[in-house]
Amino acid sequence: MTAKTRFAPSPTGYLHIGNARTALIAWLSIRKTGGEFLLRIDDTDTDRSKDEYIQAIFEDLQWLGLDWDGLERQSKRLERYTAAIETLKDNGRLYPCYETPEELALKRKSLLGRGLPPIYDRAALELTKEKSAAYEAEGRKPHWRFKLLHAPITWQDAVRGDVAFDGALLSDPVVIREDGTPLYHICSVIDDIDFKITQIVRGEDHVSNTACHIQMFEAFGATPPDFAHITLLSDKEGAKFSKRLGSLNIWHLREETGLEAMALTSLLSRIGTSDPIEAQENTQALIDNFDFSKFSRNLPKFNIDDVYRLNSKILHGLEFDDVKDRLAAMGVDGADEAFWLAVRPNIEKLADARDWWQVAHGPVEPVIEDAEFARVAAELLPAAPWDENTWESWAAAIKEKTGRKGKDLFMPIRAAITGQTHGPELRDLLLLIGRDRVLERLKSAA
């Protein structure tokens, strides 16, 4: 059987950084084996699912460099779910329950108060036909639970190793709502069977769900796939991420921050592993290096500053041909190789190049530290044409005239002609700005 995995986001919001990490790891693992990657949109929640989020998922995955071999939408498979569910009803693995949310909450509270796990007591299995009919007459609609076998549930996890649950210590999961809508658990298992999924990568918060799902696979007469449960991410203080942190969705990182996709994938592919986090050139390098045995069970800390560090390293290794079209698209039209090589060491994001283009071509608000010094510097400004030696000869003339040297010399010059206190070498900036603009800014400062 062809190796096959899937990524199954719900389009009820933008793709979160943790979801993206799961997608990336699933994609890397299956591409390492030459298998297939299925993108499945879990859009059965019609109230919260939106087309704009589906489109954003497509664009986010493409930006990250993740392609897919097939696309499915759960909303198109409702008839299939209904038919499959009927087979479980027929063989007694699904049963109706009429407790209200309030009644279930009281049961849970009572169990917890007695120091017992909040496992459903299966009271619904004792209902007579008459009692069920009475509930129906009251207007109650049943939710349906999957009846777990009270037997050991074991599997060999690619990250966690040997995993074991006792079916008797798990609560029968609700798989159909009162309105008849099938829930994630049952739909996901049916899909994984139908699409011949051989491996599932998911977060460790799904481990107990997996135990239930394994019995669902078996109830349908199917062999469960292999599983890999990866650790969740925490922030730099060690707290688990909230999925509602909008600043950590991929759309924001892609559209608002100007990050390079490889900076993010370089980090997400290695965070929580024994490998050092380093900037990688392309996704093939990530595939070649991938191995589940490198993953730790410790909670890894995600720090956006690490992404920016990798981003800088990636940009500093790019040639002008790699970025010229992107520079033009962001308004840096007319940039040449000399400009790129001059500013490249001083940018953290590609958009920073636009700021230096503004410094080179103006207008710029000079920072005045010493008007008399600026006047003298303007008088000593070398005539055109300029070359790479112009700054050295100009600085020597200023030093001889004023006695200044080092920072006392070049910092006021930099502030006056760029409006900045840091940046590319003045030797290079002079050639980018040109004599006329340099003279104009010095006179303004003076």
C-alpha positions in Angstrom: 0.0 0.0 0.0 1.3 3.5 -0.9 2.3 5.5 2.2 -0.2 8.3 2.7 -0.8 10.9 5.4 -3.2 13.8 5.7 -3.5 17.3 7.1 -7.0 18.2 8.2 -7.5 21.8 9.3 -10.9 23.2 10.2 -11.6 26.5 8.3 -13.0 28.3 11.4 -10.0 30.7 11.6 -6.6 31.3 10.2 -4.0 28.6 10.3 -2.2 28.7 13.7 1.6 28.3 14.1 1.0 24.9 15.9 -1.2 23.6 13.1 1.4 24.7 10.5 4.0 22.8 12.4 1.9 19.6 12.4 1.3 20.1 8.6 5.0 20.5 8.0 6.0 17.5 10.0 3.4 15.3 8.3 4.5 16.6 4.9 8.2 16.0 5.6 7.7 12.5 6.9 5.6 11.4 3.9 7.8 13.1 1.3 10.8 11.3 2.9 9.1 8.0 2.1 7.9 9.1 -1.4 4.2 8.8 -0.2 1.2 11.0 -0.8 -0.1 14.0 1.2 -3.8 14.6 1.4 -5.3 18.0 2.3 -8.7 17.4 4.0 -10.8 20.4 4.9 -12.9 19.6 8.0 -15.7 22.0 7.2 -18.7 20.3 8.8 -19.1 23.2 11.2 -21.3 25.2 8.8 -21.8 28.1 11.2 -18.1 28.8 11.7 -16.4 27.5 8.5 -15.7 30.3 6.0 -14.5 30.2 2.4 -12.0 33.0 3.2 -10.3 30.7 5.7 -10.2 27.9 3.3 -8.5 30.1 0.7 -6.1 31.4 3.4 -5.2 27.7 4.2 -4.4 27.1 0.6 -2.2 30.2 0.4 -0.5 29.6 3.7 0.5 26.0 2.8 1.7 27.1 -0.6 3.8 29.9 1.0 5.4 27.4 3.3 6.3 25.2 0.3 3.9 22.4 1.1 2.1 20.9 -1.8 -0.6 18.2 -1.7 -1.6 15.2 -3.9 -5.3 15.3 -3.2 -8.0 17.6 -1.8 -11.2 16.6 0.0 -13.9 18.5 1.9 -15.9 16.8 4.6 -18.9 18.9 3.8 -19.2 17.0 0.5 -19.2 13.6 2.3 -22.2 13.8 4.6 -24.1 11.0 2.9 -21.1 8.7 3.2 -20.9 9.5 7.0 -24.6 8.7 7.4 -24.3 5.3 5.7 -21.1 4.3 7.6 -22.7 5.4 10.9 -25.7 3.2 10.3 -23.5 0.2 10.3 -22.2 1.0 13.7 -25.7 1.5 15.0 -26.7 -1.8 13.5 -23.9 -3.7 15.3 -24.5 -2.0 18.6 -21.4 0.2 18.8 -23.4 3.4 18.8 -26.1 4.1 21.4 -28.4 7.0 22.0 -28.2 9.1 25.1 -30.8 11.6 26.3 -29.0 13.4 29.2 -29.1 17.2 28.9 -25.8 19.1 29.2 -26.9 20.2 32.7 -27.4 16.6 33.8 -24.1 15.5 32.4 -22.4 18.4 34.2 -23.9 17.3 37.5 -22.7 13.7 36.9 -19.2 15.0 36.2 -19.1 17.2 39.2 -20.3 14.3 41.4 -17.6 12.0 40.2 -14.9 14.6 40.6 -16.1 15.4 44.1 -15.7 11.7 45.0 -12.2 11.7 43.6 -13.2 9.5 40.6 -12.4 10.1 36.9 -15.3 11.8 35.1 -16.2 8.8 32.9 -19.7 8.5 31.5 -21.6 5.9 33.5 -23.4 4.3 30.4 -26.8 4.9 32.0 -28.3 5.3 28.6 -27.6 1.6 27.9 -30.2 0.8 30.7 -33.0 2.8 29.2 -36.1 0.9 28.3 -38.0 1.6 25.1 -40.7 3.2 27.1 -38.3 5.6 28.8 -36.7 6.5 25.5 -40.1 7.2 24.0 -41.0 9.3 27.0 -37.9 11.4 26.5 -38.8 11.7 22.8 -42.3 12.9 23.8 -40.7 15.6 25.9 -38.9 16.8 22.8 -35.5 15.6 23.8 -33.2 14.5 20.9 -30.5 12.0 21.6 -26.8 12.4 21.2 -25.0 9.2 20.2 -21.9 7.7 21.9 -19.4 5.2 20.6 -19.4 2.2 22.9 -15.8 1.4 23.8 -14.7 -2.1 24.5 -13.3 -2.5 28.0 -10.0 -3.9 26.7 -6.4 -2.8 26.4 -5.7 -0.3 23.6 -2.0 -0.2 22.5 0.1 1.1 19.7 3.7 1.9 18.8 3.9 5.7 18.4 6.6 7.2 16.2 7.4 9.8 18.9 6.1 8.5 22.2 7.1 4.8 21.8 4.8 2.2 23.4 1.4 3.7 24.3 -1.3 1.9 26.3 -4.8 2.7 27.5 -7.4 0.7 29.3 -10.7 1.0 27.5 -12.5 0.7 30.8 -10.9 4.0 32.0 -12.0 6.0 29.0 -15.4 7.7 28.6 -17.5 6.7 25.6 -17.0 9.6 23.2 -20.0 11.5 21.8 -19.9 11.1 18.0 -23.3 12.6 16.9 -24.9 15.7 18.2 -28.5 16.1 19.2 -29.2 17.7 15.8 -27.8 14.6 14.0 -24.5 16.2 13.0 -21.6 13.7 13.1 -18.6 15.0 15.1 -14.9 15.1 14.3 -14.1 11.7 15.8 -16.3 9.5 13.6 -15.9 11.5 10.4 -12.2 11.6 10.7 -12.0 7.8 11.1 -14.3 7.2 8.2 -12.2 9.5 6.0 -8.9 7.9 7.0 -10.3 4.5 6.1 -11.8 5.6 2.8 -8.7 7.5 1.7 -6.3 4.7 2.8 -4.4 6.8 5.2 -1.4 4.9 6.6 0.1 7.5 9.0 -1.4 10.2 11.1 0.6 13.0 12.6 -1.1 15.0 15.3 -0.5 16.9 18.5 0.0 15.1 21.8 -3.3 16.6 23.1 -5.0 14.0 20.8 -3.4 10.9 22.4 -6.6 9.9 24.3 -8.7 10.6 21.2 -6.4 8.2 19.3 -7.1 5.5 21.8 -10.8 5.9 21.0 -10.2 6.1 17.3 -8.3 2.9 17.2 -11.4 1.0 18.4 -13.5 2.9 15.8 -11.2 1.7 13.1 -11.5 -1.8 14.4 -15.3 -1.5 14.7 -15.4 -0.7 10.9 -13.2 -3.7 10.3 -10.2 -1.6 9.3 -6.6 -1.7 10.4 -5.6 1.5 12.2 -2.8 3.6 10.6 0.5 4.4 12.3 0.5 7.4 14.7 3.0 10.1 15.6 2.0 12.5 18.4 4.3 15.5 18.5 4.6 17.8 21.5 2.7 21.1 21.5 4.5 24.5 21.4 5.0 26.9 24.3 5.8 30.6 24.3 9.3 31.7 25.4 8.0 31.8 29.0 7.0 28.1 28.8 3.2 28.6 28.6 1.3 26.6 26.0 0.2 28.6 23.1 -3.4 29.6 22.8 -4.9 28.9 19.3 -6.6 32.3 19.5 -3.4 34.3 19.5 -4.0 36.1 16.2 -0.4 37.3 15.9 0.8 33.7 15.7 -1.3 32.7 12.7 0.5 32.1 9.4 -1.5 34.7 7.5 -0.2 37.4 9.8 3.4 36.1 9.5 3.1 35.9 5.8 1.3 39.1 5.0 2.2 41.5 7.8 5.7 40.7 8.9 7.4 40.0 5.6 9.2 36.9 6.9 10.8 34.4 4.5 8.9 31.1 4.5 12.2 29.1 4.9 13.0 31.0 8.1 9.8 29.7 9.6 10.0 26.2 8.2 13.6 25.9 9.2 12.6 26.5 12.8 9.3 24.5 12.8 11.0 21.5 11.3 13.7 21.3 14.1 12.1 22.9 17.2 11.6 20.1 19.7 14.2 17.8 18.1 17.9 17.0 18.8 19.0 18.9 15.7 20.3 22.5 16.0 18.0 25.1 14.6 19.7 26.5 11.6 18.6 28.3 8.4 18.1 25.9 5.6 18.2 26.7 1.9 15.1 24.8 0.7 12.5 22.2 1.8 14.4 19.4 0.2 17.1 19.9 2.8 14.4 19.6 5.5 13.1 16.3 3.9 16.6 14.8 3.7 17.2 15.5 7.4 13.8 14.4 8.7 13.6 11.6 11.2 10.9 11.0 13.9 13.6 9.5 16.2 15.0 13.0 16.7 11.9 14.3 18.3 11.8 14.9 22.0 8.8 14.7 24.4 9.8 17.9 26.2 7.7 21.0 25.5 9.7 23.2 23.0 9.6 27.0 23.4 8.7 29.0 20.3 10.3 32.5 20.2 9.5 34.7 17.2 12.9 36.4 17.7 14.5 33.1 16.6 12.6 33.2 13.3 13.8 36.8 12.7 17.4 35.6 13.4 17.0 32.8 10.8 15.3 35.3 8.5 18.4 37.6 8.5 20.7 34.7 7.8 18.7 33.6 4.8 18.5 37.1 3.4 22.2 37.7 3.9 22.9 34.7 1.7 20.6 35.7 -1.2 22.0 37.1 -4.5 20.4 40.1 -6.2 18.8 37.8 -8.9 17.0 36.0 -6.0 15.3 39.2 -4.9 15.1 41.7 -7.7 11.6 40.9 -8.8 10.4 41.0 -5.2 12.1 44.3 -4.6 10.4 45.7 -7.6 7.0 44.4 -6.5 7.4 46.2 -3.1 8.2 49.5 -4.8 12.0 49.4 -4.9 11.9 49.7 -8.6 15.3 50.5 -10.1 17.4 48.8 -7.5 20.6 47.2 -8.8 23.1 44.7 -7.5 25.2 47.5 -6.0 22.3 48.6 -3.9 21.5 45.1 -2.7 25.0 44.2 -1.8 25.3 47.4 0.2 22.2 47.1 2.2 21.9 43.3 2.5 24.1 42.9 5.7 21.8 45.4 7.5 18.3 44.0 6.8 16.3 41.6 9.0 13.3 41.5 6.6 13.3 42.1 2.9 11.0 45.1 3.4 13.9 46.7 5.3 15.5 47.2 1.8 12.6 49.6 1.0 13.6 51.8 4.0 17.2 52.0 2.7 16.0 52.8 -0.7 14.2 55.7 0.9 17.4 56.7 2.6 19.3 56.6 -0.7 16.7 58.6 -2.7 15.0 60.7 -0.1 13.5 62.7 1.2 15.3 62.2 4.5 15.1 64.3 7.7 18.7 64.9 8.7 19.6 64.4 12.4 21.5 67.5 13.5 24.2 66.9 16.1 26.7 69.7 15.3 25.7 72.3 12.7 29.2 73.7 12.5 30.7 70.3 11.9 28.2 69.6 9.2 29.1 72.9 7.5 32.8 72.0 7.5 32.1 68.5 6.2 30.0 70.0 3.3 32.9 72.4 2.4 35.3 69.4 2.3 33.0 67.2 0.2 35.0 65.7 -2.7 34.0 66.6 -6.2 32.3 64.0 -8.5 32.8 61.4 -9.8 32.8 59.2 -6.7 34.2 55.7 -6.2 34.8 53.3 -3.4 37.7 55.4 -2.1 35.7 58.6 -1.8 34.7 58.1 1.9 38.2 57.4 3.0 39.6 60.5 1.4 36.7 62.7 2.6 37.1 61.3 6.2 40.8 62.0 6.1 40.2 65.6 5.1 37.6 66.1 7.8 39.9 64.6 10.4 42.8 66.9 9.4 40.5 70.0 9.5 38.6 69.2 12.7 40.8 66.8 14.6 37.9 64.4 15.0 38.2 60.7 14.4 36.4 57.4 14.9 32.8 57.7 16.1 33.1 61.4 16.8 33.7 61.8 13.0 31.5 59.3 11.3 28.4 59.3 13.5 27.4 62.9 13.0 28.0 62.5 9.2 25.8 59.3 9.2 23.1 61.1 11.2 23.1 64.1 8.9 23.0 62.3 5.5 20.8 59.3 6.4 18.7 60.4 9.4 19.9 57.1 11.0 22.4 56.2 13.6 23.2 52.8 12.1 23.2 51.0 8.8 25.4 50.1 5.8 29.0 51.3 5.5 29.2 55.0 4.7 31.6 54.0 1.9 28.7 52.3 0.2 26.0 54.7 1.2 27.8 57.6 -0.3 27.7 56.0 -3.7 24.0 55.1 -3.3 22.9 58.6 -2.2 25.1 60.5 -4.6 27.0 63.8 -4.2 24.1 66.2 -4.8 21.8 64.7 -2.2 24.7 64.3 0.3 25.6 68.0 -0.1 21.9 69.0 0.2 21.5 67.1 3.5 24.7 68.4 5.0 23.6 72.0 4.2 20.3 71.4 5.7 21.9 70.0 8.8 24.2 73.0 8.9 
